[in-house]
């Protein structure tokens, strides 16, 4: 479905979300009774009630977020100072509140359990969201990062942004699909942070690459540019198409390597290399995760509730001085890292978790 223009999204989608939330809250007692009655015929452990609760939490946070975004717009002089550092920090904090609430609800209600390993010490910053970025002293050691993550399953981008903001204190700029603009809060908030929404099918590849370079060029020492080099969630169909595209482009030396990747798609280097060129002083962080690929479709999400398997994540940081500069060397380097991620996933199959409320845990070697 074609995305409506921005004015229409602001005057229709955002108010509609608020109206729907009020309606859901008014009728929530009836909805809860109906859902509780329906679970007698639905399979699984209270799946209907779990999803209804998460939906209520999402809509309430969406509405509160939209109200806060409107107030920030007014406080910025009706948008005149909306892109100043002060208001960018405020929007980043609001984004952290939004995704953090959704992730915590998934932990408590859906049984989500996250186990994190290999977290680099340099990923966490000390001045994020407190004071102006320009006030950060060079000796503090904070440096911008380019985060290249594997993409698979439901909500992996939410988990990633939640970790960057709420755990590591980063100020992310995100490259994500244009379809997410159907979510009014995501549309407004990430448009102001700012981020870049990639149109379906990359209709203007050059423009997308240039916009990614602009994001990277403006990174602060606490900033993090989030990019998914695969271009989409992993599926066998997309893997086959990606390999066929490499073969059609005459990149036979990469086809064989891509065919060896069984859990990830071959990376698309254009956006990643543009970011590296625009921010040569940024460290590069690679992220792998395992467990969410079982929740790649609505049917899998429904059948997988409550979540009985751990979601495992790992982070690796490459110092800016160790990032290669030549194109061929970068291709080799990027594919080597994607092969490393693929091997890591193969060795980290999801672990069955006990039934009941589960808290997230982490282990740092």
N, C-alpha and C positions, 0 to 999 in steps of 0.2 A: 504494500500500500504506500502511495506517495506521501511523503512528509508535508504537512501544511506549512505555509510560510510563517516566519517568526511572529508577525503581529497576530495572526489567527491563533497560533499556539498560546500566546500570552493572554488573549482575551477570552479564549474558549477552553483550552485544555486545562490550564491552571485553575480557573474557577470551577470547572466541572469536577476536578479532583476533590476540591474542598466540599462541594455539594454532596458528592458520593460518600465522602468520609462521614459527614454529619448524618446522612441517611443510614449508613451502616451502624454508626454508634446508636442511633435512635432505635433501630430494629435489631441490635445485637442480641438482646435477650431471646427474641424469637429465633434468630439464626442459631444461637447456641443450643436452644432446645431442639431445633430441627436437626442440627448436626449430631447432637447426642443420641437422638432417636435413630438417625440413619446409620450410625456405626454398628448397629445390630446386623446389618446386611452388608456392610463394607468390609473387605479383608484388611488385615493388618492391625496394628496396635494404635487405635484412635487416630488414624491418618486424617480423616475429615476435620476433626477438632484441632489437630495440630496445624494443618494448613490454614484453617479459618483464623486461628489466633495469630499466626505469622502475617496473614493478610491484613488483619486489623492493625497490628503494630506497624506494618509498612504504610498503610494509608494514613494513620495518625501522624507518623513521622513525616510523611510526604506533605501533609497539610501544614503542620507546624513549621516545617522547613520553608514552604512557600510563603507563609506569613513573615517569617524571619527574613527571607530574601527581599520581600517587599519593603520591610522596615529598613533594611540595609540600603536599599535603593533610595529611599527617602532621606536617610541620614547622610548619604553621600552627595547630597545636593541634587536629588532626582537624577542620579546617574553621572553627574559631572566628575566626581572623584572615585567612581566605582572601581577603576583599575589602579588606584594608588596602593602602595604597599600595605597601608593600614587596613584597607577593605579587602585586599586579597587575602591577608592573614585571617580576617574575620570569616571570609567565605571558606577558607581551608579548614578552620575550626568547625564550621557548620557541617562541612562535608564529612569530617571525622566523626561528628556526633551522629550523623545520618547513617553512615555505613557501620559504625560501631554498634549502634542499637540493633541493626538488622542481624549482624553477626552474633551478637550476644543472644538475641532471640532464637536464632538457629541452634546455638549451643544448648540453651535451656529447654527448648520445645521440640526441636527436631533431632536432638542427640548428636549434633556436630561436635567432633573432637579434633583439635588441630595439634599436631606434634611437629615442632620446628627444630631443625638441626643446622649446623654449619652457618650460623649467623655471623657475618664479619663484624668485628668491633667498630670499624669505621663507618658502618651504616647508620648508626644512631648519632644524631646531632644534639648540641646542647643549647641552642638558642632558637629553635623553631617556635613560631607563633608567639614569641616574647620579644618585643622590641623590633626595631627596624632591621631588615637584613643588612643594610649598609653599616649598621653599628657593630656588626660582628668583626672582631679583630682577626687579622690574617693568621695570627699565631694560634688561634683556637683549633685549627686543624680540620674544620668542617669544609668539605668539598662537595660540589654537585655530583650526582650520580645519574647514569643512564641505566635504567632497569629493563632488561630484556627477559621476558617471561614466557614460559610455555603456556599455551592456551588450550584448555580442555575442561569440559564439565560446566555445571551450573554455578555461577557466582564466584568463579576464581578471581575475577577482577575486583569484586567487593572485598574478598579476603586480602588481596594484595594491597589495595588502597587503605584498608583498615590497619594493616601492619605498618605501612609506611607512615601514616599520620599518627595513629594512636600508640604505637609501640616504639617506632624509631624516630618520631618527631619530624619527619620530612614534610616538605611542601610540594606535593606532586603536581605535575602537568601530565595529562593523560591523552593518549591517542586511542580513540575508540570508534565503534561503528556509529554511523549516522542514525540508525534505527533507534538508538537509545534516547534520542531526542523526543520520542513519544512520551518518555517520563518527564513531566514538567519540572520537577525539582532537579533532576540530573541535568536537564537541558539548560536551565538558568544558572545553576551554581557552577557547573564545569565550564560553561561559556564565559564566566567571569574570572575563573581562577588564574589563567585560562587553560583550555584544552583544545584539541582538534578532533572534529567528528569526520570520519572518513566516509565518503559516499559509497553506496553499494556498487560493487563492480569496479571501484577505482576509476570512475569515468575520466578523471583528469589526474593521471598519475604524476605528472610533473608538478602540478599544483599541490598535491598531497605531500610530495617530497619536500617542496619548498616550505610548506607550513610546518612540517616536522623540524626542519632546520631552524626556523624562526623560534619555535618553542625552546629548542636546545640552546640557542644563542643567548636567550634571556634568562637562563637558569641562575638562581642565586646560590651561595655556598650551601644553603640548606635544601636546595631544590632537588627534585627527582623526576626525570622524564620517564614515563611508563610506556613501554612499547611492546607489542606482541608480534615479533617478526614472522610468525607463521601466517598471520593475516586472518585467522579464524580458528574456531574450535577444531580439535582433531577428530576426523572421521575417516574410515577406510576409503570412502568415495573421494573425499578431498585429497587424501594422500595419493591416490591413483591419478587424479587430475593434476596434482602438482608435479608428479614425476613425468607425466605426459607433456606438461608445459616445458619442463627442462629439456626433454628430448626434442621437442619441436623447435626450441631456441638453439639447438645445436650444442648444448652444454653436456656432452656425453660424459665428460670427466666427473660431473656432479650427479649424473643419473645413477651410477653404480652406488655412490655413497648414500644418495637419497633412498634407494631401495633397501639399504641396510637399516634404515630408521623404521622401527616398528611401532613406536609409541608417540612419535611426534611428526609433524609435517616438516619438510625441508624449509629452512628459513629463507625469507625474502630479504635480500641485503639492502635494498634501496633506502628505506627509511632509517634503518640502523646506521648505515654508513653516513647518511646525511647528518644525523644527530652527532656522530663521532667527529665529523669534520667541523660542525658548528660549535662544538664544545670540546676542544682538544684537551682541556684540563680536567675533564670529568672522568671519574672512575666508572667502570662498567660493572654492573651487577647482573648476574644470571640467576634466574629463579626456576626451580623445578618443583612440581607437586604431584602427588599420586593419591587417588581416592575419589576425586571429583569426576573422572571420566565415566564413572558408572551412573552419573546423573546428567546425561547429555540431552535427554528429551523429556517432555512432560510425562510420558508413560514410565520412563526409568525413575524420574523423581518420585512419582506416586508409589511405584513398587518398592522403592528404596527407603521409604519412611517407616519407622524412625531410622536414622542413619546408624548402621551397626558397625561401620568400618572407619578407622581413623583416616583423616586427611593429613598426609605427611608433606612437609615443605622443606626445601633446602635453598640456601642462598650462598653464592660465591662472588667475591669481589676481585676484579682485576684492576690493578693500579694503572692510572692513566699513562704512566711512562712505559708500561708493558703492552699497551695496545698497538698493534702494527699499523703502519701508515699506508703501505702500498695496497692497491686494490686486490691483487692476487693473493697477497699474504693475508689480507683481511678475510677473503673468502675461505681460505684454508682454516684460519683461526675460528671463524664463526661456525663452520661446519664441524670442526673438532669439538667445540663447546656443545653443539647440539647433539653430537654423538655421545658426549659425556652425560648430558641430561637424559638421553634415551637409555643409556646403560644404568644410570641411577634409578630411573623409573622401573626398569626391569628387576632391579634388586630390592625395590621397596613396594611390594604388593600390599594393598590395604590390609590392616590387621583388624580382626573382629573385636569390637568393643562390647563391654557388658551392657545389659539393658538398664535403662533408668537415666535420671539426670546426670549429665557428664560435664565436667569442667575442662577447659582447654589446658594443655600442659605444654611445656617446651623443654628442650634439652639442648644445651649449647656445649659443644666439645671444648 
